[in-house]
Amino acid sequence: MWLPALRARGIRRLSRPLRPPNDYSEYSGHAGVYAVKLSDTSAFVTLLAGREVHTSPHALRYLNMMDLSPGEGLIRKCLRVWPHLDQLVKNRKRCILDETLECLSGGIGQMVILGSGIDTLSLEVATRTEGVVVYELDTDNMDVKRRLLDEAAPDVADRIRCVTADLGRPSEAAARAAEAGWRADVPSVLVLEGVSYYLGERTLWDTIRWFGAGSENHIILEYMVPPGSIEPERAHIPDDVFDTIGEYLSDRLDIYRLDHNTVQKRAAEIGGRVVRRHTMHSMEILRTGATRHFPTERSGWIEVCRMRTRPIPGRTRGGP
């Protein structure tokens, strides 16, 4: 996911076998040519995601090339804030994967992942679909990810395009995607996971508008709700977690939050509509069949929605 402030140390190649983290995943070491050591913050997110959602052999082989040990200290601190953070991440990832595959099942042949980072969604989608081309956009490490994908999944890697783009400049990001082959005049699935709280309001909706100007698209948006939308006894958790993460960063984190009414309003303003809304409560039911960690609609602070957008008459942006 695109975390501009969470890329302080990035990733680097290693030439030694990798040491598995303790207790946080089923990680196994890999001594491949492009084995990489993640920054503490990137490793933290990957550890929380685990291996229960993106389970394809390609995704697991790719994860085996990562040294996640730098994230162990951060994950311990954040789990002291709330010990079930991994469930929140797994719920959202399962929801986003399911929604993505459902959208693609209708015959759409291209998807764009904004702020993809080192995540394995592209590999999971390329493995589970035929012919779909995935465009990953991020500001850093796309060249390294390109080499990792080629090594981990040579039989599907040609359908994954890694595009270096400044997500703070939506028009330029759309142009970079177009240069890589993305077409604005045919439908896309656009995925924004782990990115909305960093882009800010104007940039977020400008991005959705630029990538949807030329065709009818499916948008899968993950966002954080404001404290007033969370059960009072849990409203402090997201701020406390981000405060902990902030200790590892040189820049201050400014978090943009959305409530569902605002999402509906902004979607309508760009000619779209919300098709489906998922709270953490409903995501947990879909993933596990129970509500052990999120017993009410307001017990979580992350939501996922699926939107449809219509093309803007007379305008085709980001492609031929």
C-alpha angles and dihedrals in degrees: 000000000000109000107160093184092041095065098077095131102016119193133303135193121258129201097197130079112274126246115232119236119250118257099331104094144356089260120162125190126253127195098198125146093258100040107148139203112221128216114258093255096048091046089049093059092045092051092052091051092054121176103291099095110034097046105155117125089244093055093046092048089051092050089051087065092062129091102213097175095103089068096057097089094048094046091052091053094047093047087058087061092052122349097211102059090121090063091056092052094045092048093052093045093051090048093049093047093049093047092047094051092046091053092048092048088072091070103270109150104196138048135183124211111199114206093006096164113171094327120135100223092107092055092047092051095045090050095048098043137056120233099349113141116213122205114200115197126192140138098240144031097016091129091053092046090051090059093044092052091048091053098041099042113014093162095060103021092093088068092057117078118195110208125188107216139152104243089197087070105057097183092052091045091054090048092051090051090051091052088056091053105272113142121215093196096064127062120275139186107231117198123196109181123162092355111084095078092057102040095062127224102287096043093045095055094038088056093051089047095050094049092046101044096100106038146014107277140185112231122198108194127184116195144166119245124223121260092258090064093056130079105268094240090057102036092097096056101084093046092047091050093050090046088056092048089048090063087069095050136079094211130061118252116231109192123207114207131195134195121208094253090056091049090053092048096048092045090054091049091060093045097263140112138211111252099180138007127203124192120194087256093059093040091056091051092051093048102039107012091237141072101228098140102022107039097166138037089252099046094091132060100206125075134180125208134183118217137183120215130194124220118261109247113251095007129099111172132183097020148038 
